[in-house]
Amino acid sequence: MSQNEMAIKHKKMSGEKDQSDPPRYFVRLNFNERAQHMIFVVSFIVLAITGFMVWIPETTLDLLGGAKETVFTVRSVLHRMAGTAMILVSAYHFYYLIFKPAGRRWFVDMMPRPKDIKEFIHNMLYYIEVKEHPPEFDRFSYKHKMEYLALIVGTGLMSASGLILWAESFWDKFIIDIAALIHGMEAVLACLAVMVWHMYEVHLRPHKFPVDNMWLTGIIDEAEMKEEHPLHYKKIMSDPKLRKIYLTKGPKQDE
């Protein structure tokens, strides 16, 4: 075997990129995960709009005239439908984590680890220019894990309190009052978390603005992969099995 052939073989085995190779793209969300996310996003938006409608002042609602009752009947139906959709997609997500190989990988990669604390401290030091370089993040950083945990807790509280309010005839007034308080406060917290934290982190950062279409395509290019998830990139490129899972030809490739 010639030296040139040996070099090509070595590059293929190590994942090293040749100048003539086509651009590389990496899967961040597969079709199943994007579908779950889309259902959750739509149900969240409907829940937020129809939920906060109950806080509209009566003087404003009077402008609806005779349509007020019809509007709020439709609001109630839409709110319950969206709530049911959110509960069902959340239940499916737990099924996905347990019974699907991709879901189990997600669960393992999302588990908190001691290194997350080290990465958090390292990142804070980087922000104040004590560290020259940011930490090398894996598939999910401490920020993703914190947001994911908050999502699970928040969805659980909203679902439980919402079901209690839906079946209020079965509960004492004391329980109903607590459920209403939790439901309202968690709704405000969830909307603020999405608007302030999630929107900036995913879409509004300078190199993402005005929108990151990864939630639609599920993929990112090699440059972004190296910058945002360098440790995961190294793991993928050094493991043929992971390359089969996460490497893709591009946005137009069918999954």
C-alpha positions as CSV (number, residue, x, y, z in Angstrom):
1,M,0.0,0.0,0.0
2,S,1.4,3.4,-1.0
3,Q,2.0,6.2,1.5
4,N,-0.8,8.2,-0.1
5,E,-3.3,5.4,0.3
6,M,-2.2,4.9,3.9
7,A,-2.8,8.6,4.6
8,I,-6.3,8.5,3.1
9,K,-7.1,5.4,5.1
10,H,-5.8,7.1,8.3
11,K,-8.0,10.1,7.6
12,K,-11.1,8.0,7.1
13,M,-10.5,6.1,10.3
14,S,-9.7,9.2,12.4
15,G,-12.5,11.3,10.9
16,E,-10.0,13.9,9.7
17,K,-11.4,16.1,7.0
18,D,-9.9,16.4,3.6
19,Q,-10.1,19.7,1.7
20,S,-12.1,18.0,-1.1
21,D,-14.6,16.4,1.2
22,P,-18.2,17.9,1.2
23,P,-19.2,20.1,4.2
24,R,-20.0,18.1,7.4
25,Y,-23.3,18.5,9.3
26,F,-24.2,17.1,12.7
27,V,-27.5,16.0,14.1
28,R,-28.6,17.8,17.2
29,L,-32.3,16.9,17.1
30,N,-33.6,14.0,15.2
31,F,-37.1,14.0,13.6
32,N,-38.8,12.4,16.7
33,E,-37.2,15.1,19.0
34,R,-38.1,17.9,16.7
35,A,-41.7,16.7,16.5
36,Q,-41.9,16.5,20.3
37,H,-40.5,20.0,20.5
38,M,-42.9,21.4,17.9
39,I,-46.0,20.0,19.7
40,F,-44.7,21.4,23.0
41,V,-44.0,24.8,21.5
42,V,-47.5,25.1,19.9
43,S,-49.3,23.9,23.0
44,F,-47.2,26.3,25.2
45,I,-48.1,29.3,23.1
46,V,-51.8,28.4,23.1
47,L,-51.7,27.8,26.8
48,A,-50.0,31.2,27.5
49,I,-52.4,33.2,25.4
50,T,-55.6,31.5,26.6
51,G,-54.3,31.3,30.2
52,F,-53.5,35.0,30.6
53,M,-56.8,36.0,29.0
54,V,-58.4,35.4,32.4
55,W,-56.4,38.3,33.8
56,I,-57.8,40.8,31.3
57,P,-59.6,43.6,33.1
58,E,-63.4,43.4,33.1
59,T,-63.7,46.9,31.6
60,T,-61.7,45.7,28.6
61,L,-63.7,42.5,28.3
62,D,-66.9,44.5,28.2
63,L,-65.8,45.8,24.8
64,L,-66.6,42.3,23.4
65,G,-70.3,42.9,24.2
66,G,-72.4,39.8,23.6
67,A,-69.4,37.9,22.2
68,K,-67.7,37.8,25.6
69,E,-69.3,34.5,26.7
70,T,-68.6,32.8,23.3
71,V,-64.9,34.0,23.3
72,F,-64.3,32.6,26.8
73,T,-66.0,29.4,26.0
74,V,-63.7,28.9,23.1
75,R,-60.8,30.0,25.3
76,S,-61.6,27.3,27.9
77,V,-61.8,24.6,25.2
78,L,-58.5,25.6,23.6
79,H,-56.8,25.9,26.9
80,R,-57.8,22.4,27.9
81,M,-56.9,21.0,24.5
82,A,-53.5,22.5,24.6
83,G,-53.0,21.3,28.2
84,T,-53.9,17.8,27.2
85,A,-51.5,17.9,24.3
86,M,-48.7,19.1,26.5
87,I,-49.4,16.4,29.1
88,L,-49.5,13.7,26.4
89,V,-46.3,14.8,24.6
90,S,-44.6,15.0,28.0
91,A,-45.7,11.4,28.8
92,Y,-44.4,10.3,25.4
93,H,-41.1,12.0,26.1
94,F,-40.6,9.8,29.2
95,Y,-41.5,6.8,27.1
96,Y,-39.0,8.0,24.5
97,L,-36.3,8.3,27.2
98,I,-36.8,4.8,28.4
99,F,-37.6,2.7,25.3
100,K,-35.9,4.4,22.4
101,P,-32.1,4.1,21.8
102,A,-31.9,7.8,20.9
103,G,-34.0,8.7,24.0
104,R,-31.7,6.7,26.2
105,R,-28.7,8.5,24.7
106,W,-30.4,11.8,25.4
107,F,-31.1,10.8,29.0
108,V,-27.5,9.7,29.6
109,D,-26.1,12.8,28.0
110,M,-28.4,15.1,30.0
111,M,-27.6,13.6,33.4
112,P,-25.9,16.1,35.7
113,R,-22.3,15.4,36.5
114,P,-19.6,16.9,38.8
115,K,-17.9,18.3,35.7
116,D,-20.9,20.5,35.1
117,I,-19.9,22.5,38.3
118,K,-16.3,22.8,37.0
119,E,-17.5,23.9,33.6
120,F,-19.9,26.5,35.2
121,I,-17.0,27.9,37.3
122,H,-14.7,27.9,34.3
123,N,-17.2,29.7,32.2
124,M,-17.8,32.4,34.8
125,L,-14.1,32.9,35.0
126,Y,-14.0,33.1,31.2
127,Y,-16.8,35.8,31.2
128,I,-14.7,38.0,33.5
129,E,-11.6,37.3,31.4
130,V,-9.7,35.3,34.1
131,K,-9.7,32.3,31.8
132,E,-8.5,32.8,28.2
133,H,-10.8,30.1,26.6
134,P,-14.3,28.8,27.5
135,P,-14.7,25.2,28.7
136,E,-15.1,22.5,26.1
137,F,-18.8,21.5,26.3
138,D,-20.2,18.0,25.5
139,R,-23.5,17.4,23.8
140,F,-25.3,19.3,26.6
141,S,-23.8,21.9,28.8
142,Y,-24.7,22.8,32.3
143,K,-27.1,25.5,30.9
144,H,-29.0,22.9,28.9
145,K,-29.3,20.7,31.9
146,M,-30.5,23.4,34.1
147,E,-33.1,24.5,31.6
148,Y,-34.2,20.9,31.0
149,L,-34.6,20.3,34.7
150,A,-36.6,23.5,35.1
151,L,-38.8,22.4,32.2
152,I,-39.6,19.0,33.8
153,V,-40.4,20.6,37.2
154,G,-42.4,23.4,35.7
155,T,-44.4,21.1,33.4
156,G,-45.1,18.8,36.3
157,L,-46.4,21.6,38.5
158,M,-48.5,23.1,35.7
159,S,-50.0,19.8,34.7
160,A,-50.8,18.7,38.3
161,S,-52.3,22.1,39.3
162,G,-54.1,22.4,35.9
163,L,-55.8,18.9,36.3
164,I,-56.9,19.9,39.9
165,L,-58.5,23.1,38.6
166,W,-60.1,21.2,35.7
167,A,-61.7,18.8,38.2
168,E,-62.4,21.4,40.9
169,S,-65.6,19.7,42.0
170,F,-63.6,16.9,43.4
171,W,-61.4,19.0,45.7
172,D,-61.8,21.3,48.7
173,K,-61.6,25.0,48.3
174,F,-58.3,25.1,50.1
175,I,-56.7,22.7,47.5
176,I,-58.3,24.7,44.7
177,D,-56.9,28.0,46.0
178,I,-53.4,26.5,46.3
179,A,-53.6,25.0,42.8
180,A,-54.7,28.3,41.3
181,L,-51.9,30.1,43.0
182,I,-49.3,27.6,41.8
183,H,-50.7,27.5,38.3
184,G,-50.7,31.3,37.9
185,M,-47.2,31.9,39.4
186,E,-45.6,29.0,37.4
187,A,-47.2,30.3,34.2
188,V,-45.6,33.7,34.7
189,L,-42.3,32.1,35.6
190,A,-42.4,29.8,32.6
191,C,-43.2,32.6,30.2
192,L,-40.4,34.7,31.6
193,A,-37.9,31.8,31.4
194,V,-38.8,31.3,27.7
195,M,-38.8,35.0,26.7
196,V,-35.7,36.0,28.7
197,W,-33.5,32.9,28.9
198,H,-34.5,30.4,26.2
199,M,-35.1,33.0,23.4
200,Y,-31.8,34.7,24.0
201,E,-29.7,31.5,24.4
202,V,-31.2,29.8,21.3
203,H,-32.1,32.7,18.9
204,L,-31.0,36.2,20.0
205,R,-27.3,35.8,20.6
206,P,-25.3,37.8,18.0
207,H,-24.2,34.8,15.9
208,K,-27.7,33.3,16.0
209,F,-29.8,36.4,15.5
210,P,-32.5,36.7,14.3
211,V,-33.4,33.0,14.5
212,D,-31.6,29.7,14.7
213,N,-33.4,27.2,12.4
214,M,-31.8,24.2,14.1
215,W,-35.2,23.5,15.8
216,L,-36.6,23.0,12.3
217,T,-33.7,21.2,10.5
218,G,-32.2,19.5,13.6
219,I,-28.7,20.0,12.3
220,I,-25.7,22.3,12.7
221,D,-22.6,22.7,10.6
222,E,-19.1,21.6,11.5
223,A,-17.8,25.1,12.5
224,E,-20.7,25.6,15.0
225,M,-20.3,22.1,16.3
226,K,-16.6,22.7,17.0
227,E,-17.4,26.1,18.7
228,E,-20.4,25.1,20.7
229,H,-19.8,21.4,21.5
230,P,-16.1,20.7,21.0
231,L,-16.0,17.8,23.4
232,H,-18.9,16.1,21.7
233,Y,-17.4,16.8,18.3
234,K,-14.2,15.0,19.4
235,K,-16.1,12.0,20.7
236,I,-18.1,11.7,17.5
237,M,-15.0,12.0,15.2
238,S,-13.1,9.4,17.3
239,D,-15.9,6.8,17.4
240,P,-17.3,5.2,14.1
241,K,-20.5,4.3,15.8
242,L,-21.2,7.9,16.9
243,R,-20.3,9.1,13.4
244,K,-23.0,6.9,12.0
245,I,-25.5,8.4,14.4
246,Y,-24.6,12.1,14.4
247,L,-22.9,12.8,11.0
248,T,-25.3,13.7,8.2
249,K,-25.0,15.1,4.7
250,G,-27.0,18.2,5.3
251,P,-30.4,19.8,5.6
252,K,-31.9,18.1,2.6
253,Q,-31.1,14.6,3.7
254,D,-34.0,12.5,4.7
255,E,-33.7,10.8,8.1
